[in-house]
Amino acid sequence: MIEHSIETSVLRFYEADEPDHYAPIDVVCMLMWETQQVVWIKILKGDLSRKLLRQLVDKLGSLGITTVKAQRAPHRGLPFGSDVGGHWEMSVAVAHRYLNRRAYMVSQH
């Protein structure tokens, strides 16, 4: 018997809205699925702009993810996350509300 389960995903981020096929990747990370609603972000490489962070949060929400966890270096955190003793956790709903509120406020000016 062979059992196949997909437990990781790779996300590639591009600043360009419609990148060309050979465009360089601006940010890349791996998601390790703990459950259908909880993922760990691993091997995050690059700097997330606010635009890319908003797109990440939207993507996570569309995948049904409610909680993101990450192990981070002492001087690093997880945006909109909390240190919960040894790792960081972020609520996708809280991040989504904050980012969309900010986007709405910016568009009104």
Phi, psi and omega per residue, in radians:
M1 nan 2.503 3.035
I2 -2.149 2.178 3.063
E3 -1.888 2.235 -3.141
H4 -2.037 2.174 3.050
S5 -2.334 2.376 3.130
I6 -1.577 2.010 -3.087
E7 -2.039 -0.091 3.115
T8 -2.324 2.697 3.050
S9 -2.389 2.637 3.053
V10 -1.991 2.268 3.070
L11 -1.948 2.271 3.088
R12 -2.014 2.291 -3.067
F13 -1.970 2.418 3.087
Y14 -2.255 2.323 3.075
E15 -1.140 -0.642 3.136
A16 -1.184 2.456 3.134
D17 -1.200 -0.595 3.093
E18 -2.319 1.386 -3.065
P19 -1.174 2.579 3.061
D20 -1.217 2.780 -3.037
H21 -0.954 -0.562 -3.104
Y22 -1.835 0.288 -3.134
A23 -1.107 2.487 3.106
P24 -1.190 2.566 3.100
I25 -1.395 2.265 -3.138
D26 -1.448 -0.676 3.129
V27 -2.520 2.531 3.062
V28 -2.467 2.552 3.064
C29 -2.678 2.877 3.077
M30 -1.993 2.423 3.021
L31 -1.828 2.252 2.991
M32 -1.836 2.125 -3.070
W33 -1.460 2.023 3.047
E34 -1.446 -0.789 3.035
T35 -2.480 -3.045 3.088
Q36 -1.220 -0.315 -3.129
Q37 -1.962 -0.144 -3.058
V38 -2.199 2.226 3.094
V39 -2.242 2.711 2.976
W40 -1.812 2.301 2.999
I41 -1.548 2.201 -3.135
K42 -2.190 2.722 2.993
I43 0.870 0.858 3.102
L44 -1.327 2.091 -3.091
K45 -2.198 2.132 -3.138
G46 2.024 3.075 -3.141
D47 -1.955 2.149 3.129
L48 -1.391 2.073 2.986
S49 -1.307 2.958 3.105
R50 -1.072 -0.685 3.113
K51 -1.048 -0.838 -3.134
L52 -1.187 -0.622 3.090
L53 -1.100 -0.748 3.113
R54 -1.081 -0.752 3.126
Q55 -1.134 -0.664 3.101
L56 -1.085 -0.844 -3.122
V57 -1.087 -0.730 3.093
D58 -1.084 -0.747 -3.141
K59 -1.109 -0.793 3.134
L60 -1.043 -0.772 3.119
G61 -1.084 -0.710 -3.131
S62 -1.184 -0.395 3.091
L63 -1.504 -0.025 3.135
G64 1.480 0.222 -3.131
I65 -1.418 2.298 3.136
T66 -1.871 -0.484 -3.062
T67 -2.371 2.364 3.073
V68 -2.029 2.341 3.087
K69 -2.074 2.673 3.117
A70 -2.750 2.492 2.935
Q71 -1.592 2.207 -3.088
R72 -2.234 2.689 3.057
A73 -1.096 2.715 -3.067
P74 -0.948 -0.593 -3.099
H75 -1.590 0.090 -3.127
R76 -2.065 2.672 3.068
G77 -2.275 -2.937 3.068
L78 -2.076 2.151 -3.100
P79 -0.890 2.319 3.136
F80 1.091 0.272 -3.109
G81 -1.772 3.023 3.093
S82 -2.249 2.498 3.037
D83 -1.348 2.067 -3.091
V84 -1.984 0.625 3.078
G85 1.450 1.374 3.083
G86 1.774 -0.315 3.043
H87 -2.709 2.964 3.139
W88 -1.844 2.584 3.053
E89 -2.307 2.457 3.130
M90 -2.248 2.315 3.018
S91 -1.462 2.146 3.137
V92 -1.102 -0.682 -3.138
A93 -1.107 -0.749 3.134
V94 -1.128 -0.808 3.124
A95 -1.076 -0.721 -3.137
H96 -1.100 -0.793 3.124
R97 -1.069 -0.791 -3.110
Y98 -1.128 -0.837 -3.095
L99 -1.149 -0.677 3.133
N100 -1.280 -0.593 3.064
R101 -1.100 -0.784 3.138
R102 -1.119 -0.758 3.129
A103 -1.077 -0.704 3.118
Y104 -1.123 -0.772 -3.124
M105 -1.106 -0.726 -3.140
V106 -1.138 -0.707 -3.109
S107 -1.202 -0.359 -3.134
Q108 -1.429 -0.203 -3.120
H109 -1.697 nan nan
